[in-house]
């Protein structure tokens, strides 16, 4: 396995040797897989200056929507052409199973192509009924220089939930990827430039969040901040954005409810329970980590889920048969295990798992399920971000709505029922930005994702996500003679 080395990507090119680098070892094998330039404030200043120049004086914002769409579609073609390389990077740096990494990169292509279609549809509104001599034009314009901060669990996919939409609108971007998983951001920026995105429009600076993330969110030449990550860091982003009163969009943590009613397709719901918490190693903000099962079916349903979970394969993420890969690093592994320990000590019933998998140098956790979890328990309330499922039983619709909404988070929730009345009633009363019925962690580029409460605000993907990167300017026109307000 060769080690990849990246310097900062600013103004359309990789810079020369950096003063220092961040080493990235594979969380599955412990091998050194990549080195990322360890950025300083001066690096971020250069990147923002390049983006500012590209937006204020470059051709990208002035190009037609059709021209930007053509470039974005070329970008999608190059991502497809480099599919295997990008998949390998995701597996090496994140430790996720290769079959899920393939889904991520395929999803990136779809996001770019959808954003390209929006570039061609960007439009304003005309009001012609304001009076005999009055017309108003609401013109939609790109918001400007955009700061994009992305997490380590879906490095390429979440980046592509932001960048193509910003570029489609005509913005210039500066990306701060996670210092754990920066490789795909550098590769994608280079591919976008190869596709024809002008120099300075897509910049990437790697390094510590406390240094370059802070300088980016506080920068006076940034017009909009889009952040995906923890609720704790999201709070610091809000504080930083207040310095220059900058528009901000935040997609933060979650503690999703996965609700199974007795009338559901139980075979599908069992698979959904597994998918909801073990997909992407459980390192997923929309993970269905709280499973609520109606009491009349609970014993049998939970038994089936536990038996299936015990059969899941944990290990080498490059193995096509692997279901659960490695935790992102040893520190995160310790956090996950401390929460597992809290489940034991606070009285939840451990059904399966609960231990670290001794597998060489990797950070592996057994798929873990706790039953009889109550709202006061830590594992009911805190985001674990690992392959740990908490099961709670319920009897009535009103009861489970109260249980599901008992969280500081409000990102996503899932419902399994064949009764349309149940689905529609509960979807209206659940306090989350996203509800899915009879499926889980599903979706399409056309569908926006947003949160409420501690899960943030603003939109990603869909028309709403595209419009986050725009602003409306109102032009009010008066034609013909105008009545004077003050007497002559």
C-alpha positions in Angstrom: 0.0 0.0 0.0 1.6 3.3 -1.2 1.4 6.4 0.9 -0.4 9.3 -0.7 0.9 12.8 0.0 -1.1 16.1 -0.4 -0.1 19.7 -0.3 -2.6 22.5 -0.1 -4.8 22.9 -3.3 -5.1 26.7 -3.8 -5.9 28.6 -7.0 -6.2 25.6 -9.2 -3.0 23.8 -8.3 -1.2 21.8 -5.5 1.3 24.0 -3.8 4.9 23.1 -3.0 6.1 21.2 0.1 4.4 22.1 3.3 6.3 22.9 6.5 4.6 19.9 8.2 2.1 17.1 7.6 -0.6 15.2 9.4 -0.1 11.4 9.1 -3.2 9.3 8.5 -3.0 5.7 9.4 -5.6 3.2 8.3 -8.0 2.6 11.2 -8.3 -1.0 10.0 -4.7 -1.9 9.6 -2.6 0.7 11.3 -0.6 1.3 8.2 0.3 4.8 7.0 -1.9 5.5 4.0 -1.7 9.3 3.6 -0.1 12.6 4.6 -1.9 15.9 4.5 -0.3 19.3 4.7 -0.8 20.7 8.2 -2.3 24.1 7.4 -1.6 27.5 9.0 -3.7 30.6 9.1 -1.6 32.0 6.2 -2.6 29.0 4.0 -6.3 29.7 4.7 -5.7 33.4 3.9 -4.3 32.5 0.5 -7.2 30.2 -0.2 -9.8 32.7 0.7 -8.0 35.4 -1.3 -8.0 33.1 -4.3 -11.7 32.4 -3.9 -12.4 36.1 -3.4 -10.6 37.0 -6.6 -12.2 34.2 -8.6 -15.7 35.3 -7.5 -15.2 39.0 -7.8 -13.2 39.1 -11.0 -13.2 35.6 -12.5 -15.5 34.2 -15.2 -17.3 31.6 -13.2 -20.2 33.7 -11.7 -20.7 35.4 -15.0 -20.9 32.2 -17.1 -24.3 31.1 -18.2 -26.1 28.3 -16.3 -25.6 26.1 -19.3 -21.9 26.7 -19.3 -21.5 25.8 -15.6 -23.7 22.7 -16.1 -21.4 21.5 -18.9 -18.4 21.8 -16.7 -20.1 20.1 -13.8 -21.1 17.2 -16.1 -17.5 16.8 -17.2 -16.6 16.8 -13.5 -19.1 13.9 -12.9 -17.6 12.0 -15.9 -14.1 12.3 -14.3 -15.4 11.1 -10.9 -16.8 8.1 -12.7 -13.5 7.5 -14.5 -11.6 7.7 -11.2 -14.2 5.6 -9.3 -12.0 2.8 -8.1 -9.3 5.2 -6.9 -11.8 7.3 -4.9 -13.4 4.2 -3.4 -9.9 3.0 -2.2 -9.2 6.3 -0.6 -12.5 6.2 1.3 -11.8 2.7 2.6 -8.2 3.4 3.6 -8.9 6.6 5.4 -12.4 6.0 6.9 -12.2 2.2 7.5 -15.7 1.7 6.0 -16.6 -1.5 4.2 -15.8 -1.2 0.5 -19.4 -2.0 -0.6 -20.6 1.1 1.2 -17.7 3.2 -0.1 -18.8 2.3 -3.7 -22.3 3.5 -2.8 -20.8 6.8 -1.6 -18.8 7.5 -4.8 -21.7 6.5 -7.0 -23.8 8.9 -4.9 -21.3 11.7 -5.6 -21.8 11.3 -9.3 -25.6 11.6 -8.9 -25.3 14.7 -6.8 -23.0 16.4 -9.3 -25.3 15.7 -12.2 -28.3 16.9 -10.3 -26.6 20.1 -9.3 -25.7 20.6 -13.0 -29.3 20.5 -13.9 -30.1 23.1 -11.2 -27.4 25.4 -12.7 -29.5 25.5 -15.9 -32.8 26.2 -14.0 -31.6 29.0 -11.7 -34.2 31.8 -12.1 -35.8 34.7 -10.4 -39.4 36.0 -10.2 -41.2 38.9 -11.9 -44.1 40.8 -10.4 -46.2 42.7 -13.0 -49.3 43.4 -11.0 -48.0 46.0 -8.6 -49.6 49.0 -10.4 -49.8 50.6 -13.8 -46.2 51.9 -13.8 -44.6 49.4 -11.4 -42.6 46.2 -12.1 -40.4 44.2 -9.7 -37.7 41.7 -10.5 -36.5 39.3 -7.9 -33.1 38.2 -9.1 -31.4 35.2 -7.7 -27.6 35.6 -7.5 -24.7 33.5 -6.1 -24.0 34.3 -2.4 -20.3 34.7 -3.0 -17.3 33.0 -1.3 -18.4 29.9 0.6 -16.6 28.2 3.5 -17.3 24.5 3.5 -16.3 22.3 6.5 -16.9 18.6 6.2 -16.6 15.6 8.6 -14.7 12.3 8.5 -17.5 9.8 8.2 -18.6 10.5 4.6 -15.7 12.6 3.3 -16.6 12.5 -0.4 -20.4 12.2 -0.2 -21.0 15.0 2.2 -18.5 17.2 0.3 -20.6 16.6 -2.9 -23.8 17.5 -1.0 -22.3 21.0 -0.9 -19.7 21.7 -3.5 -21.6 21.0 -6.8 -24.6 23.0 -5.5 -22.3 26.0 -4.6 -20.6 25.8 -8.0 -23.9 25.5 -9.9 -25.0 28.7 -8.3 -21.8 30.5 -9.4 -20.0 30.6 -6.0 -16.3 30.0 -5.2 -15.5 27.7 -2.3 -12.9 27.0 0.3 -13.0 23.5 1.8 -11.7 22.5 5.1 -12.0 18.7 5.3 -11.5 16.5 8.4 -7.8 16.1 9.2 -8.5 12.3 9.3 -9.9 12.0 5.8 -8.8 14.8 3.6 -7.7 12.7 0.6 -11.0 12.7 -1.4 -11.4 16.5 -1.0 -8.0 17.0 -2.7 -8.7 14.5 -5.4 -12.1 15.9 -6.2 -10.8 19.5 -6.3 -8.2 18.4 -8.8 -10.8 16.6 -10.9 -13.1 19.6 -10.9 -10.2 21.8 -12.1 -9.4 19.3 -14.8 -13.1 19.4 -15.9 -12.8 23.2 -16.4 -13.7 24.8 -13.1 -11.6 28.0 -13.2 -8.6 28.5 -10.9 -9.6 29.8 -7.4 -13.1 28.5 -7.6 -12.5 25.2 -5.7 -9.8 25.4 -3.0 -8.9 22.8 -0.3 -6.9 23.5 2.9 -6.2 20.7 5.3 -5.1 20.8 8.9 -6.4 21.1 12.4 -9.9 22.6 12.9 -8.7 24.7 15.8 -6.3 26.5 13.5 -7.6 26.7 9.9 -11.3 25.9 10.6 -11.4 28.7 13.1 -9.6 31.1 10.8 -12.0 30.2 7.9 -15.2 30.7 9.8 -13.9 34.0 11.2 -12.6 35.3 7.9 -14.0 38.7 6.8 -14.0 37.7 3.1 -16.3 34.7 3.6 -20.0 35.3 2.7 -21.5 32.0 3.7 -20.6 29.0 6.0 -21.8 25.5 5.5 -20.8 23.1 8.3 -21.4 19.4 8.9 -20.2 17.9 12.1 -20.9 17.6 15.8 -23.3 19.8 17.7 -20.5 21.0 20.0 -18.3 22.2 17.1 -21.4 23.6 15.4 -21.9 26.0 18.4 -18.3 27.3 17.9 -19.1 27.9 14.2 -22.1 29.9 15.1 -20.0 32.0 17.5 -17.3 32.5 14.8 -19.9 33.5 12.2 -21.3 36.2 14.5 -18.0 38.1 14.2 -18.8 39.1 10.6 -22.6 38.4 10.7 -22.3 35.7 8.1 -25.1 33.4 6.9 -24.6 29.9 8.2 -26.0 26.4 7.5 -25.4 23.6 10.0 -26.0 19.9 9.8 -25.2 18.5 13.2 -25.6 15.4 15.4 -28.6 13.1 15.6 -30.2 10.4 17.7 -32.8 9.1 15.4 -35.8 7.0 16.3 -36.5 3.9 14.3 -40.1 3.0 15.1 -41.6 -0.4 14.3 -45.4 -1.0 14.6 -47.0 -4.4 14.8 -48.6 -4.0 11.3 -45.3 -3.4 9.6 -43.6 -5.8 7.1 -41.5 -7.3 9.8 -38.9 -8.9 7.5 -38.2 -5.5 6.0 -38.2 -3.9 9.4 -35.7 -6.3 10.8 -33.3 -5.5 7.9 -34.1 -1.8 8.4 -33.1 -2.1 12.1 -29.8 -3.6 11.1 -29.2 -1.1 8.3 -30.2 1.8 10.6 -27.5 1.3 13.1 -24.7 -0.8 11.5 -24.5 1.0 8.1 -21.2 2.8 7.8 -20.0 1.3 11.1 -22.7 3.2 12.9 -20.7 6.4 12.2 -23.7 8.2 10.7 -25.6 11.3 11.9 -28.9 9.8 10.6 -28.3 6.4 12.2 -31.4 4.8 13.6 -29.7 4.1 16.9 -32.9 4.1 19.0 -35.2 1.2 18.0 -38.7 1.5 19.3 -40.7 -1.7 18.9 -44.4 -2.2 19.7 -44.8 -4.4 22.7 -47.0 -7.0 21.1 -44.2 -8.0 18.7 -41.2 -6.9 20.6 -39.9 -10.2 22.0 -39.8 -12.0 18.7 -38.7 -9.0 16.7 -35.8 -8.1 19.0 -34.7 -11.8 19.0 -34.6 -11.8 15.2 -32.6 -8.5 15.1 -30.1 -9.8 17.7 -29.6 -13.1 15.9 -29.0 -11.4 12.6 -26.6 -8.9 14.2 -24.5 -11.6 15.8 -23.9 -13.0 12.2 -22.6 -9.7 10.8 -18.9 -9.8 9.6 -16.6 -7.4 11.3 -13.1 -6.8 9.9 -11.1 -6.0 6.8 -13.0 -3.2 5.0 -11.6 -4.2 1.6 -13.4 -7.6 1.9 -16.6 -7.5 -0.2 -18.3 -9.6 2.5 -17.5 -7.3 5.4 -20.5 -5.6 7.1 -18.8 -3.5 9.7 -15.3 -1.9 9.4 -13.2 0.0 11.8 -13.9 3.0 14.1 -12.2 6.1 12.8 -9.5 6.1 15.4 -8.6 4.7 18.9 -9.9 7.8 20.7 -13.3 7.4 19.1 -13.2 3.6 19.8 -12.7 4.5 23.5 -15.6 6.9 23.5 -17.9 4.2 21.9 -16.8 1.6 24.5 -17.4 4.0 27.4 -21.0 4.5 26.2 -21.3 0.7 25.9 -20.1 0.4 29.5 -22.6 3.0 30.6 -25.4 0.8 29.1 -24.2 -2.1 31.3 -23.9 -0.1 34.5 -27.2 1.8 34.1 -29.2 -1.4 33.8 -29.9 -2.0 30.1 -29.9 -5.7 29.0 -27.0 -6.5 26.7 -28.3 -9.0 24.1 -25.2 -9.3 21.8 -21.8 -7.8 21.3 -20.4 -5.2 23.7 -16.8 -5.8 23.2 -13.8 -4.7 21.1 -12.8 -7.1 18.4 -9.2 -8.1 18.8 -8.1 -7.9 15.1 -4.5 -6.8 14.8 -4.0 -3.0 14.8 -7.6 -2.1 13.9 -10.3 -0.3 15.9 -13.1 -2.8 15.6 -16.3 -3.0 17.8 -18.7 -5.9 17.9 -22.3 -5.1 16.7 -23.9 -4.4 20.0 -27.6 -4.4 21.1 -29.1 -3.3 24.4 -32.7 -4.1 25.3 -35.0 -2.5 27.9 -33.4 0.9 27.4 -35.2 3.8 29.2 -35.1 7.5 28.6 -32.9 8.4 31.6 -30.1 6.1 30.3 -27.0 7.7 28.7 -27.2 5.5 25.6 -30.8 6.6 25.0 -29.8 10.3 25.0 -26.2 10.6 23.7 -25.1 10.2 20.1 -22.8 7.1 20.2 -21.7 7.2 16.6 -20.8 3.5 16.5 -22.5 0.1 16.0 -24.6 0.2 19.1 -28.4 -0.2 19.1 -30.7 0.8 22.0 -34.1 -1.0 22.1 -37.2 0.5 23.9 -40.7 -1.0 23.9 -43.9 1.0 23.5 -47.6 0.3 23.4 -49.4 3.3 21.8 -48.8 5.9 19.1 -48.9 8.8 21.6 -46.4 7.0 23.8 -43.8 6.4 21.1 -44.1 10.0 19.8 -43.3 11.3 23.2 -40.3 8.8 23.5 -39.0 9.7 20.0 -39.1 13.4 20.7 -37.3 13.0 24.0 -34.0 14.1 22.5 -32.0 17.3 22.1 -31.6 16.3 18.4 -34.1 16.4 15.5 -32.4 15.3 12.3 -34.2 12.2 11.1 -36.7 9.5 12.2 -38.0 6.3 10.6 -41.4 4.6 10.7 -42.4 1.1 9.8 -46.1 0.5 9.3 -48.5 -0.4 6.5 -51.2 1.9 7.9 -51.2 5.2 6.0 -53.0 6.9 8.9 -50.3 5.9 11.3 -47.5 7.0 8.9 -49.0 10.4 8.2 -50.0 11.1 11.8 -46.7 10.2 13.3 -44.7 12.0 10.5 -46.5 15.3 11.4 -45.8 15.0 15.1 -42.2 13.8 15.1 -39.8 16.7 15.7 -37.2 16.2 13.0 -36.3 17.6 9.6 -36.6 14.2 7.9 -39.0 11.3 8.3 -38.8 8.1 6.2 -41.5 5.4 6.1 -40.8 1.7 5.4 -37.2 2.4 4.4 -34.2 3.8 6.2 -31.2 6.0 5.4 -32.6 6.3 1.9 -33.1 9.3 -0.4 -32.2 11.0 -3.6 -30.3 14.2 -4.6 -33.6 16.0 -5.2 -34.7 15.6 -1.5 -33.4 18.2 1.0 -32.0 17.3 4.3 -32.4 19.6 7.3 -32.5 19.4 11.1 -34.3 21.0 14.0 -33.3 21.5 17.6 -29.7 20.4 18.3 -29.4 19.0 14.8 -28.9 22.4 13.2 -30.6 24.4 10.5 -30.4 25.1 6.8 -30.6 22.7 3.9 -28.4 20.4 1.9 -29.4 18.9 -1.4 -32.5 19.4 -3.4 -33.7 22.8 -4.6 -33.7 24.1 -1.1 -30.0 23.1 -0.7 -29.1 24.8 -4.0 -30.9 28.0 -2.9 -28.7 28.1 0.3 -25.9 29.2 -2.0 -27.9 32.0 -3.5 -29.4 35.3 -2.4 -32.2 37.4 -3.8 -31.8 40.9 -4.9 -35.0 42.9 -5.5 -35.1 45.4 -8.4 -38.2 47.7 -8.2 -38.9 49.6 -11.5 -41.1 52.6 -12.0 -41.8 53.7 -15.6 -43.5 56.9 -16.8 -44.4 60.0 -14.9 -44.2 59.8 -11.1 -46.3 61.8 -8.7 -44.1 64.1 -6.5 -44.2 63.4 -2.8 -43.2 67.0 -1.8 -44.9 70.0 -3.3 -42.9 72.1 -5.7 
